[in-house]
Amino acid sequence: MTILKLIRDCLDALLHPSARYDALTSARHRAFMAPRMLGSLAAFAAFPVYLATRGAPTPLEAAAFAWLIAPILLSWFLSRTGRYESAHVLSSLALTGFVMTVAITTGGIESFAAVWLIAVPFEASLSASRRVVAFAAALALSCAGALIVMGHLGVLPPLEAGAAGRGVFTAFGITSATLYAAVLAFGAESLSRTGTALLNVEEDRYRLLARNMSDVISRHRRNGAVEFISPAAESLLGTAVSRLLGHGLFDRVHVADRPAYLTALSDAARGGAVRSVEFRLRREVPRGRGPADFIWVEMRCRPLGQTLEKPEASDSEVVAVMRDVTDRKIQEQALDVARAAAEQADAAKSRFLATMSHELRTPLNAIIGFSEMIAQEDVLMINAVRRKEYAQLINDSGQHLLSVVNGILDMSKMESGNFEISPEPFAPHGALLGCCNLLALKARENGIDLVTRAPEDLPVVTGDPRAFKQIVLNLVSNALKFTERGGAVTVSAGVEGSRLVLRVADTGVGIAPDDLKRIGDPFFQAGKTYQRRHEGTGLGLSIVKSLVALHGGEMTVQSRIDEGTTVAVALPLAFTPVEQPSSNIATLVPGVRSGHPDKPRQVRKSA
């Protein structure tokens, strides 16, 4: 074993660098060099013994021993160039030349050396190249034909040995050729065994990668049919690989994503650049654990055979790598939601500044202006009546400014969760009439009929009476604000099941469907055409929305342009405080269907 290892180490040192990193290539190079170098060295070692026993060699024997340098030169050529096929071609030429030289001088086609022509193509078969084998076979046949022709033409030199001598040489030629053929056969078998072992190792390696990597590798035809898919698909999609072959994978692609899926495969099959596409795949779940769901995957595909060395390679088939990107898509959606929220917050800030610059500046200007006039009453000759009027205007402006500030503070408390609800039993009938009476004068001044329809037998409600009054006042004042002179506002209340339902309907300007989607946002006033025709901070319905949510109630809005708006608020008769109430506010857009065919779609509103 030590000698064999030493020989192997010497052969490895002679290998060309291009053959050292591929096990099969290095085995072939060793198989080429080993018999030639060892055989030549053994023959050279035996040459002195031959001279001692036979005496001076004949010219033919001297030529035969000289030829033994050729295998060593061939090994040196392969070691320096790494050109395996070229080395086999040169070896075939050298062997054929030697056989022809010996055969010509020893009887032509009947020579003992002629049988060695059979070994030429057999030796070339170790190259694993069809071109080299074809060349060697053609060369051997050509040489055999040439010997036959020369024998018939009588151009060969006469034989000096007798019949007995020719018999010995013939036996020697057949025996030596047989032994050489046996050596070649063992070499071919060894290379075949080495190739098979290496192939098994590579298969085990790639099988290990395919089974343990999370990415799915697949091979497709241009129409998307799967010819091969790695076992990782089973854990990704929850189904057997056999069910994904053919069009099984395509059937699991989301219908909306199938065009993009097929387009990417088709483009890659035509030899284009690497294609990348994201689509949804249906994943199976065990029975009883819910319906099948969809996951997002990213697929990168390229033409089969395309490499860095051959980027232009094209084939009708495509190799693809798929990976699960569901988590990334969820994060992207979360980022989109956060971006939209940030944009809404920025828009709300702009609306707040625009609204507050008007709502705060107007009463402050009035307060400052009229207070300065009162301070200069001697100069301006202001009488008592005018002074009282100015004082009243200052008071009205201060009250308006106070209501704006209180609305902002209340909204801030509600959004931060610090607005406290103090539930207690109260009579909704009296509270409702009291609020309507407070606004009756404003309705008469604006020429609007304010109608109240509330049964006297309304049951006692458990809730925050202050919040209830604020809801009524905001809804009614909001309706009066957006109702033109000659219109009407109707306030009604009733019990439906376990809830008290309050409805405020007006015949005002109405709200457009696009604005209904944003109703309830702070500082938003619907309708660009009438946005600044009506005073207000845009907090009316936002406060109502929050107060209703704090009571666990529901608010809906129906509206048509130039026909009016109806706001319905449903509050539980017996309110039970919860730590984190959830908002259940919706608006109804007439004529837009969603869910059930008879129910309108729900959207949002604000004053």
Salt bridges, closest charged atoms under 4 A:
ASP9 OD2 - LYS5 NZ 3.22
ASP12 OD1 - ARG30 NH1 2.82
GLU61 OE2 - ARG54 NH2 3.77
GLU85 OE1 - ARG131 NH2 2.85
GLU123 OE2 - ARG36 NH2 2.88
GLU189 OE2 - ARG193 NH1 2.37
GLU202 OE2 - ARG205 NH1 3.00
ASP204 OD1 - ARG207 NH1 2.94
ASP215 OD2 - ARG323 NH2 2.70
GLU227 OE1 - ARG219 NE 3.55
GLU227 OE2 - ARG221 NH1 3.11
ASP257 OD2 - ARG280 NE 2.84
ASP267 OD1 - ARG270 NH2 2.45
GLU278 OE2 - ARG328 NH2 1.85
GLU278 OE1 - LYS329 NZ 3.29
GLU284 OE2 - ARG252 NH2 3.37
GLU284 OE2 - ARG282 NE 3.47
ASP293 OD2 - ARG283 NH2 3.31
GLU317 OE1 - ARG219 NH2 2.53
GLU332 OE2 - ARG328 NE 3.39
GLU332 OE1 - LYS329 NZ 3.67
ASP336 OD1 - ARG339 NH1 2.74
ASP346 OD1 - LYS349 NZ 3.53
GLU359 OE1 - HIS400 NE2 3.17
GLU359 OE2 - ARG532 NH2 3.43
GLU377 OE1 - ARG387 NH1 2.46
GLU389 OE1 - ARG386 NE 3.49
GLU484 OE2 - ARG533 NH2 3.09
GLU496 OE2 - ARG503 NH2 3.26
GLU535 OE1 - HIS358 NE2 2.78
GLU535 OE1 - ARG532 NH2 3.97
GLU554 OE1 - ARG499 NH1 3.26
GLU563 OE1 - ARG560 NE 3.98
